[in-house]
Amino acid sequence: MRSSPPPRPRTLPRSLVLLAGLVALVVLVTGAFLVFGAPPKAIALATGPPGSAYAAIGERYRTLLARSGVTLKLVPTAGDAENLAKLSDPKSG
């Protein structure tokens, strides 16, 4: 007498699994915005002295970020030491 193979476990349709994944992603993103808030629309960047490579890069970043509606304020500094001091000071802005 032949024994029949064991019954296969039922699987969920692929579309249902994809829909559940999409819903989970939407819930996670919405939760992140509620907890952390939206990204800032204005930021400041210490650039070093006017005419320096850091200042030129800051100008390029300002142009790129403006395309996304972000305002970049360039803050001239005396150089690397002052940039580091500003990064270390939470009240520097």
CORFEN-V522961 format. One record per backbone hydrogen bond with DSSP energy under -0.5 kcal/mol. CO is the residue of the C=O (numbers start at 1). NH is the residue of the N-H. If there is no record, write none. Layout:
CO_NH / CO_NH
//
This chain:
13_16 / 13_17 / 14_18 / 15_19 / 16_20 / 17_21 / 18_22 / 19_23 / 20_24 / 21_25 / 22_26 / 23_27 / 24_28 / 25_29 / 26_30 / 27_31 / 28_32 / 29_33 / 30_34 / 31_35 / 32_36 / 32_37 / 33_37 / 41_71 / 43_73 / 45_75 / 48_77 / 49_52 / 52_56 / 53_57 / 54_58 / 55_59 / 56_60 / 57_61 / 58_62 / 59_63 / 60_64 / 61_65 / 62_66 / 63_67 / 65_68 / 65_70 / 66_69 / 70_72 / 71_43 / 71_73 / 72_74 / 73_45 / 73_75 / 74_76 / 75_47 / 75_48 / 79_83 / 80_84 / 81_85 / 82_86 / 83_87 / 84_88 / 85_89 / 88_90 / 89_92
//
